[in-house]
Amino acid sequence: MSGTAHALGASHTLWELVVRRADLSPDATVLIQAGGTPDEDRSITFGQLRERAERTAAGLYERGVRPGDTVAWQLPTRIETVVLSLALARLGVRQTPVIPFYRDREVAPALRATRASHYAHPGHWRGFDYGAMADRLGVEHGLLPRLLAVHDTLPETASGAVPLPPAPTDGTEVRWIYWTSGTTSDPRGVLHTDRSLIAGGSCLAHALRLRPDDVGSIAFPYAHIGGPDYLVMLLLYGFPAVLFEKFALPGALDAYRRHGVTTAGGSTAFYSMFLAEQRKQPDRKLIPTLRLLAGGGAPKPAELYHEVVKEMGCRLTHGYGMTEAPMITMGAPDDTPEHLATTEGRPPEAMEIRITTPDGKPLPPGTEGEVRLRGETVCRGYLDAAQTAEAFDKDGFLRTGDLGHVLESGHLVLTGRTKDIIIRKGENISAKEVEQLLYEHPAVGDAAVVGLPDRERGERVCAVIEQPEGAPAVTLAELTAYLKGEGLATHKLPEQLEVVSALPRNEALRKVLKYKLRERFS
């Protein structure tokens, strides 16, 4: 990390980081809102970001928002969303971002559990009326926060017109409540501090070897835990990012090209989407300036790494993170191709990874076990104290529910989840192992393997696949024959095949929702 970025990373609060970057490079662009055409693009500098956030803080204060309040916001990825969030950080307000694609079923628990005093929403957005939803929740659940409509405008008041309380100085106070991204049916409220978010973003920037001349991109919801992760990177290194309110390919490609994006990504699903577009014109580089795809949040098939590097002509670094710890490990651009393809990278110095038995006994390197974490990026726990007690062991390590092992080099290899182990006739089967092999079959675009209840076996192995456009229909017999040929043990072979047009995914990083597959096919 450069000396300047390292000094900025020592900031105690997110607002302090905003002020320091604005003083260093007030006229440098930080955010570019991608429009449908060049004339519809908008941008804001670091100096303007600070000024507008201060005016918005004054407007919020004038409307009754006070330090110690909890403000929920459910907004698309826009400049105004970042400004509002920073205004709340300036006031020292506890804020709870909600993914904009969530509806009554998810929003009601978030408002109820946090006792939000205000709820900021975009009004009518993408065919949905958020204000009407808020009214419904008030009638049906008695949830009556004050409403703030935020999309093209913000509740701004001229600087100095309203005396503001001092900016917060304690970065260890819980001021962020994020919601697990929905790969289970029961999201949890995750408690973060300014310090944990700054640690996550600074570790990520250091791992990726980003430079001041880079141009980033945020194509995922800013309300996701990856939002502040990315913002911290911009503040530390002083480079801009292109924001996509509505991300879809090929429509978004023009914005990537005209703004010279050098680093893109989000998760495995994003890599696959870019690769599919590249294959339409294999002789022309999809985004001429692109040098790095990076992301995390979902397993990455090794074959996908090799396909991206070969066909797109850029590097691919994948990492491991979760709502509870946004940066755990990350592949570095100077890692070996083997490590980049088959591991999740190495942890930063501030992160401890412990591989354990189910009862918490540490295991030696190379031995598979449960992945547990302790470090600066790890959350403070959950809104529900009982969930916190269950998730952390006596040594303060977070139990991730993931399985893996650490190589002698320090790289982490994930092998599945404790809940993703299929137990068939008493034998453990890793769903990830079967998925990795299925992905390499030419008639399989993507695959998810789940265990379904079975009276005789306990669980049976079910493979659910998407097929690439134009691929011939494939049968269970063909796939099992292929898997056998790849050396998969007989007891691990799928006994049921389901072909779907699209695997169910969440709206943040496009993770496959396996619980929905189990519900559908059980």
Residue, then its C-alpha position, 0 to 999 in steps of 0.5 A: m500500500s502506498g504511503t498516502a493510502h496507508a496514512l488514510g487507512a489509519s482513519h478512525t471513521l469513514w467520515e474522517l476518511v472522506v474529509r482527508r481524501a477531499d483535502l488531498s484531491p478535491d478535483a479528482t473524480v470519484l463517482i461516475q453515474a453511467g447513463g444510457t448515453p454519454d450525455e446522460d452520464r453524471s459525475i462527482t469529485f471527492g471535494q463535491l462528495r464531501e460538500r454534498a454529504e455535509r449539505t445532506a447531513a444538514g437536511l437530514y438533521e433539519r428533518g429530525v434525524r439525530p445521532g443515535d437514530t437508526v435510518a433504513w435505506q433501500l436505494p439503487t446504486r446511484i451517486e445520491t445513495v452514496v451521498l446519503s449514506l455518507a451524510l448519515a456517517r457524518l451525523g453518527v447515525r446507525q444505518t441499515p442498508v437494504i438490498p433494493f430488490y427486497r420486498d415486504r417479506e424482507v423489509a418488514p423484519a429489517l424495520r422491526a428489528t432495527r426500530a428504524s426512525h426513518y426509511a429512505h426509499p426511491g419512490h417508484w423504481r423499476g416498476f415497484d412502488y416503495g412508498a406504497m410498500a411502506d404504507r402497507l407495512g405500517v398498516e399490517h405490522g405497525l411499522l411507522p418510520r418517517l419516510l424519505a423519498v430519495h432518488d434524483t434529489l436529496p434532503e439538502t440544506a445549505s452548509g452552515a444554515v443548520p448547526l450540526p453536532p460534532a462528527p463522530t470520532d469513535g470508529t469502534e461503535v456499531r453504526w452499520i446493520y447489514w443483512t445476510s445476502g439471502t442464500t438461506s431463507d432467514p437473513r440475519g442483521v449483521l453488526h459492523t463498525d466504521r473500523s471493520l468496513i475500513a479494514g475490509g476495504s483497505c485489505l482488499a485494495h492492498a491485495l488487488r494492487l490497485r493504482p491511482d490511474d485505475v478506473g473501477s466499477i460497481a455493478f452490484p447493489y451499493a446496499h450490499i456489504g461490498g458497497p463500502d468495501y469498494l468506496v474505501m478503496l476509492l478513498l484510499y487510492g483516489f481513483p474513480a468508479v463507474l456506477f450502474e443503476k441497472f446492470a445488464l449485458p450487453g447494454a452496459l458495455d458502452a459505459y465500460r468502454r467509454h470510461g476506460v474501466t480497468t477493473a470490473g467484476g463482482s462475483t463468479a456470475f459476473y465473470s461468466m456474463f462477461l465471458a459469454e459476451q466475449r465469445k460473441q466476438p472472440d477476436r475483439k477484446l470486450i473491454p479494451t482497457l480491462r486488466l483485472l476481473a475481481g470478486g468473491g462471494a461465491p465458488k469459482p470453478a477452476e476451469l472458469y479462471h482459465e477460460v477468462v484469462k485465455e479468452m478475455g486477455c485479463r487477469l482474474t483474482h477471486g476472493y472469499g468474503m461474507t456479510e459478516a467479514p467482507m474481506i477474508t482472503m483474496g487472490a493477488p495478481d502476482d499469485t501463480p496461475e495454479h493458486l489463482a485457479t484453485t484457491e481463494g487467495r491468502p488472508p491479510e495480516a489482520m485476519e486469522i484463519r483457523i481450521t477446526t474439527p466440529d468441536g473447535k479443535p485446531l487442525p494442521p495445514g492441509t487438513e480439511g475442517e471448518v473455517r473459523l475467523r478472527g480479525e479486524t474485518v469481522c463483524r461485532g455479531y448479530l442483532d439477535a444476541a442468541q445468534t451471536a453466542e451461537a456463531f462465535d466460539k470461546d476464543g472469539f472466532l466466527r464459525t463460518g459454516d464453510l469447509g476448507h483447508v490451508l496450504e503451506s503457502g497460506h492460500l485457502v482452499l474451500t471445499g464446501r459448506t457444513k450444510d452443503i455436505i450430502i450424507r448418502k448412506g452414511e458417506n459424506i459427499s461434497a456438493k462442490e466437488v461434483e459441481q466443479l466436474l459438472y461445470e467442465h462438461p460442454a453441455v453444462g453452463d452452470a450447476a448446483v448439487v443438493g441433497l434431497p431427502d430419501r427414505e433409503r439413502g438418507e439423502r440422494v444426490c440431485a444435480v440441477i443444471e443450466q445449459p448454454e444456448g444451443a447446447p444439446a439436451v443431456t441425460l442423467a446417464e450421459l452425465t454420470a458416465y462423464l463423471k465416472g470417466e473423470g474419476l468421481a467415486t460411484h457413491k457420489l454420482p447424481e441420482q437425479l437430474e433437473v434442467v432449469s432455464a435459470l438457477p435461482r439466485n439472489e440479487a446482490l452477487r448472484k449466489v445460487l439459492k440452494y434452499k429454493l432448489r431443495e424446496r422445489f425438488s424435494 
